[in-house]
Each structure stands twice: as structure tokens, then as C-alpha cells.
Amino acid sequence: MSFNKTYEKELAFQADRRKATVEFIKIVSDLWYDKSIELIIFRNQLIDRNVSQILNLHEYAGKFVQKPISIFDSVEIAQAIKTLDIPPAKLDIGKLTYEYHLEDNAHNNATAFVVSKLKDASKSNNIKPKDVILYGFGRIGRLVARELMARTGKGSQLRLRAIVTRGNIDAQILEKRAALLRNDSVHGDFPGTVSIDEKNNALIINGTTVNIISANTPEDIDYTKFNINNALVIDNTGVFRDEEALKRHLKSKGTDKVLLTAPGKGIPNIVYGINHKENNPDEVDIFSAASCTTNAITPVLKAIEDSFGVKSGHLETIHAYTNDQNLVDNFHSKYRRGRAAGLNMVITETGAGSAVAKALPSLQGKLTSNAIRVPVPNGSLAILNLELKNKTSLDGVNTILKKYALEGDLVEQIKYELSDELVSSDIIGSSAPSIYDSKATIVRKDGKNIILYIWYDNEYGYSQQVIRLAKYIAKVRRYTYY
């Protein structure tokens, strides 16, 4: 009998918890669409999540801070935020809930607590929306498009207005473009609607018009004909890689900034969170978002360099195969890449080891690097073998990385992973470019050598960094609390 009573209580609690989650989802949506206030939980997105996903995120948050994070508390904090008159913002409700319990006796209620924590929000300046043009529509271009359109909200930040491709545009081509945006073999279906407007050569994404423009050279385009002005061009073609070539975008009517989604020559190479503030968008017009691997390793290297000092090291990246490899054995201009990508591990080069120094000059000449392409379509792993200046321990390394993942300037960049069972498919869709595998770290007995395993979604995680940098360049970053 007592067993049945316990089971009934469990059922009742589960029902109450899921009902509270439904209420939480509504508040998250209301805040986003009515006030442009985005709630996240330890950097994980909450918009368009279902009940089970949100409960799982709360479970992860509790393990991360080693203290239960309750959905009931999140509802209470979210309701308090909804009552406040604050400008567009991005707020980590996991951090707020955690701090609410740490300060149990300091506030009379949740509203008083939230007011005290967000007192600086009203000081943030109003932002002016920025038009965005995607030059190219490959893997990164489509993921950036998905993210921009799924998180448009009231359109107070980045507004995707046009996509530039080569070749003729007709109904069949438009439908193929729409299908590639709508369906993705790695990242699943787009959480929205995509249709075509054949008459106006456009895609209608979530009810919003995005012009499809055909052009062979950037100078040929007059974006002002589409009522696009002072736009940021995100070049993801990989064709233009240096300052002189990328300047061609600025000769188009209607543009004023350029962001390259690859390492660039003669332009600032930025790992957002590390060195973006060293380049003022009022003074610099062309930026590079560096590479996916550089974005993965630099945040962790920053934490280790600042905490222990790095004497030297080697990076080996186990990277998903990419579009420049062959599906079957055939001629290729580079060694080994001509062999079938889906059947072979392929040793190749990476410039990420030296590229890190562009963001962290103290590591100049200290890192060697190489890469192995492996038969998975997405999800990569960087292995850092580092000689340190100062001794540490396994607990010492993990404590430092957890601290950087929880607070400070790199909370968006570093995710601290707790699982013993992590594999590459588990990290697909992670918004952090650098996922630190705390259970895989090795520290030599003398404490002077460490081996770190850093996972990264080389498509989605990198795309998130591109968008973060784009917001900085466009000066549409909102007030944040995390």
C-alpha cells in the first residue's frame, strides 16, 4: 500500500512539474516576442524548446552548479522578470535561480531579487536594427540563416534581407534553395516555414521576405534597389580571403561592413569573447571570424594560459570531413584529400595552432598542429597536449575550466561537460564553440603536462560565434546577464 502511495505522489509531482514547464514556455515566448527579452539557461537556448527538453536542461543546470535548479523556481523568476520594464536583453535564468537561493535571506521576494540583479539593464542604450546579407549559401550560410530567422523576434537586432548566389534563378532553383534550408541531414528540420516567391525571386521564411540575388561579382549588386541600406555582408563562400578581395563588397551600394566566415589575411581575425574588443567597428570595416577549430581551442587556451602559463604544446584536431574532400577516390590538389572521405581517416594540415596567436599573442610560436579528417559529417574533437609553466592537478584544471564556464567573459564560449558517456553525435547543436570534456582530461604526475579534449560542433557552434561577432560589428548586442 505504501508503495502505491509513493508512486501516486511521484505521478502527481511529475504532472505538476510538467504543467509548470508549460507555463514557463509561455512566459519565455511572451518575453521574447513582446519585449525582445531572451531567456536562456546556462547559455542553452529556451525558445522553441518542448517540455522534456526544458526539464532536461534544468537537470543539466543542477549538475553543473551541484545544486538543484527547479522549474518551479524558474517560473517564479521568469514571472518577476515579466513584470519589469527593461529594454531588450538576454538573461540567464539558470544563473539567476542559482543566485536567488544563495541569497535566500537578502530579499523579500523574487521581484525584489530580480530588480537588484538587473538594476543596470535600464542603462543600456537603445539599439538600431542592422540589415544582413549572406554572400553564399553553403553549410555555414544556411545555418546562420536558420538561426537569424528562428530568433528574429521583433527584428530589433540582425535582419536577414538577402542571400547572394551564383547562376540563374527560377522556380526550380528557388525550391532547391528552400529545400536545403528546410531540411538538413545533420541538424534536422528547420523549426519554421520556408516557401518561395517566384515572381520576386525570394524565399519567404517564417512569413518574412528574403531576396535571392544572383551575381558573379560583388560590385555588380545594388542592394538599395531592395531597400537594403548600410548592411553587414557575411561572406561564407571562401572565395575572397584577403583585405583587397573583401573590399569589393564595400563597393556595392547599400553595404558598410563585411564579415568573413574563414581565416583572413590582412584583416582582424576574431575569436569572439577573446579579442573582439580590440577592434572597434566604428574604425574597422572588414573582420574575419577565424576558423571553427581556432574558435574551439582559443577559449580553453586562454583559461589555461592565464591560470598556469603555457610553455609549449601540440594540437591534434580530429575533424569531420568537409565539402572540399572527395566522396570517392579521385584527383585532388592536396595530398591525401583525394581519397574517399566516408571511408578513410585522412591526415591533413590545420593552421589553427598558429592562428591562435592572432587572438592570444602570448602563445606565438608555442603550438604545433595537425589534423585528421574522419568519416563523420559533423562534430569534431581537438586534443591539446600542453607543457605548463606552473604545476597543477586534475582537480585544479577542472576547477579552473568550470569557473570560466560559469562566470566571466567566456561563459558563451566554454561549456563544461560532465558526462562519462560523451561521443561526437552528442555535441551536435551545441551553441558553445568549445566543449570541455572534464572526464577525459589527463594530468602527468609532476603536474607540468596536461592533455585536454575539446569537442566542438564545427558547423553550428562556429555559426553561433559568427552571429555573436556579427552582433558586435553591427552594434546590436543587448544587455546581458550571465
Secondary structure as the mmCIF struct_conf table of DSSP 4:
data_model
#
loop_
_struct_conf.conf_type_id
_struct_conf.id
_struct_conf.beg_label_comp_id
_struct_conf.beg_label_asym_id
_struct_conf.beg_label_seq_id
_struct_conf.end_label_comp_id
_struct_conf.end_label_asym_id
_struct_conf.end_label_seq_id
HELX_RH_AL_P HELX_RH_AL_P1 SER A 2 LYS A 35
STRN STRN1 ILE A 37 ILE A 41
TURN_TY1_P TURN_TY1_P1 PHE A 42 ARG A 43
STRN STRN2 ASN A 44 GLN A 45
TURN_TY1_P TURN_TY1_P2 ILE A 47 ASP A 48
HELX_RH_AL_P HELX_RH_AL_P2 VAL A 51 VAL A 65
TURN_TY1_P TURN_TY1_P3 GLN A 66 GLN A 66
BEND BEND1 LYS A 67 LYS A 67
HELX_RH_AL_P HELX_RH_AL_P3 ILE A 71 THR A 83
BEND BEND2 LEU A 84 LEU A 84
BEND BEND3 PRO A 88 PRO A 88
STRN STRN3 ALA A 89 ASP A 92
HELX_RH_AL_P HELX_RH_AL_P4 ILE A 93 LEU A 102
TURN_TY1_P TURN_TY1_P4 GLU A 103 ALA A 106
BEND BEND4 ASN A 108 ASN A 109
HELX_RH_AL_P HELX_RH_AL_P5 ALA A 110 LYS A 117
TURN_TY1_P TURN_TY1_P5 LEU A 118 ASP A 120
HELX_RH_3T_P HELX_RH_3T_P1 ALA A 121 LYS A 123
BEND BEND5 SER A 124 SER A 124
HELX_LH_PP_P HELX_LH_PP_P1 ASN A 125 ASN A 126
STRN STRN4 LYS A 130 TYR A 135
BEND BEND6 GLY A 138 GLY A 138
HELX_RH_AL_P HELX_RH_AL_P6 ARG A 139 ALA A 150
TURN_TY1_P TURN_TY1_P6 ARG A 151 ARG A 151
TURN_TY1_P TURN_TY1_P7 GLY A 153 GLY A 155
BEND BEND7 GLN A 157 GLN A 157
STRN STRN5 LEU A 158 THR A 165
BEND BEND8 ARG A 166 GLY A 167
HELX_RH_AL_P HELX_RH_AL_P7 ALA A 171 ARG A 182
TURN_TY1_P TURN_TY1_P8 SER A 185 HIS A 187
BEND BEND9 PRO A 191 GLY A 192
STRN STRN6 VAL A 194 ASP A 197
TURN_TY1_P TURN_TY1_P9 GLU A 198 ASN A 201
STRN STRN7 ALA A 202 ILE A 205
TURN_TY1_P TURN_TY1_P10 ASN A 206 GLY A 207
STRN STRN8 THR A 208 SER A 214
BEND BEND10 ASN A 216 THR A 217
HELX_RH_3T_P HELX_RH_3T_P2 PRO A 218 ASP A 220
STRN STRN9 ASP A 222 ASP A 222
HELX_RH_3T_P HELX_RH_3T_P3 TYR A 223 PHE A 226
TURN_TY1_P TURN_TY1_P11 ASN A 227 ASN A 227
BEND BEND11 ASN A 230 ASN A 230
STRN STRN10 ALA A 231 ASP A 235
BEND BEND12 THR A 237 VAL A 239
STRN STRN11 ASP A 242 ASP A 242
HELX_RH_AL_P HELX_RH_AL_P8 GLU A 243 LEU A 246
HELX_RH_3T_P HELX_RH_3T_P4 LYS A 247 LYS A 251
BEND BEND13 SER A 252 SER A 252
STRN STRN12 LYS A 253 LYS A 253
TURN_TY1_P TURN_TY1_P12 GLY A 254 GLY A 254
STRN STRN13 THR A 255 LEU A 260
BEND BEND14 THR A 261 ALA A 262
STRN STRN14 LYS A 265 LYS A 265
BEND BEND15 GLY A 266 ILE A 267
STRN STRN15 ASN A 269 ASN A 269
TURN_TY1_P TURN_TY1_P13 TYR A 272 ILE A 274
BEND BEND16 ASN A 275 ASN A 275
HELX_RH_3T_P HELX_RH_3T_P5 HIS A 276 GLU A 278
BEND BEND17 ASN A 279 ASN A 279
TURN_TY1_P TURN_TY1_P14 PRO A 281 GLU A 283
STRN STRN16 ILE A 286 SER A 288
HELX_RH_AL_P HELX_RH_AL_P9 CYS A 292 SER A 307
TURN_TY1_P TURN_TY1_P15 PHE A 308 PHE A 308
STRN STRN17 VAL A 310 ALA A 320
TURN_TY1_P TURN_TY1_P16 ASN A 323 ASP A 324
BEND BEND18 GLN A 325 GLN A 325
BEND BEND19 LEU A 327 ASP A 329
BEND BEND20 SER A 333 ARG A 336
TURN_TY1_P TURN_TY1_P17 ARG A 337 GLY A 338
BEND BEND21 ARG A 339 ARG A 339
TURN_TY1_P TURN_TY1_P18 ALA A 341 LEU A 343
STRN STRN18 VAL A 346 THR A 348
HELX_RH_AL_P HELX_RH_AL_P10 ALA A 352 ALA A 359
HELX_RH_3T_P HELX_RH_3T_P6 PRO A 361 LEU A 363
TURN_TY1_P TURN_TY1_P19 GLN A 364 LYS A 366
STRN STRN19 LEU A 367 VAL A 374
BEND BEND22 PRO A 375 PRO A 375
BEND BEND23 PRO A 377 ASN A 378
STRN STRN20 SER A 380 LEU A 388
BEND BEND24 LYS A 389 ASN A 390
HELX_RH_AL_P HELX_RH_AL_P11 LEU A 394 LEU A 406
BEND BEND25 GLU A 407 GLY A 408
TURN_TY1_P TURN_TY1_P20 ASP A 409 GLN A 413
STRN STRN21 ILE A 414 GLU A 417
BEND BEND26 ASP A 420 GLU A 421
HELX_RH_3T_P HELX_RH_3T_P7 SER A 424 ILE A 427
TURN_TY1_P TURN_TY1_P21 ILE A 428 GLY A 429
BEND BEND27 SER A 431 SER A 431
BEND BEND28 PRO A 433 PRO A 433
STRN STRN22 SER A 434 ASP A 437
TURN_TY1_P TURN_TY1_P22 SER A 438 ALA A 440
STRN STRN23 ILE A 442 VAL A 443
TURN_TY1_P TURN_TY1_P23 LYS A 445 ASP A 446
BEND BEND29 GLY A 447 LYS A 448
STRN STRN24 ASN A 449 TYR A 456
TURN_TY1_P TURN_TY1_P24 ASN A 458 GLU A 459
HELX_RH_AL_P HELX_RH_AL_P12 TYR A 460 ALA A 474
TURN_TY1_P TURN_TY1_P25 LYS A 475 LYS A 475
HELX_LH_PP_P HELX_LH_PP_P2 ARG A 477 ARG A 478
STRN STRN25 TYR A 479 TYR A 481
#
